[in-house]
Amino acid sequence: MRAIDLSSVSWRKSSYSSTTGGECLEISDSIPSLVPVRDSKDPAQGSLLFGADSWGAFLVGIKS
């Protein structure tokens, strides 16, 4: 498995994250084929990488 350098990607907080510091999810739109996801409270723990199609299917699933 090859490592993917995420040091230069731009992160944005999910619109579903709370403003009280609880559930803080960040995602990046910087890589067209992948969607990196991380916990904004502890970004040093790393990120989960989802394929763009899988992420899209996940969003459709949670919205329905």
Buried (B, 14 or more C-beta within 10 A) or exposed (E): EEEEEBEEBEBEEEEEBEEEEEEBBBBBEBEEEBBBBBBBEEEEEEBEBBEEEEBEEEEEEEEE
